[in-house]
Amino acid sequence: MMRYICRGDEVLVDGEWYPVVGFSLMHKPNGPTTGSVFTDKPIGAFEHCLGYRLEYSKITDVREREQ
């Protein structure tokens, strides 16, 4: 189980790390977490004022961003 995602973290998708600039997630106590994470690194669909959308289900790891 991954830890909670915060702005400023990085998420791993298809072997590449992406910075988190925002998210819209639904945490269910007895079910899977669903939703999207947004990044400023180009990938997938771009959402105006939010960034590039990454589906939560495609994230394989999360870490604090290296400074």
Secondary structure, DSSP 8 states (H G I E B T S, - for coil): ------TTEEEEETTEEEE-SEEEEE--TTS--EEEEEESS--S-EETTTEEEEEGGG--EEEE---
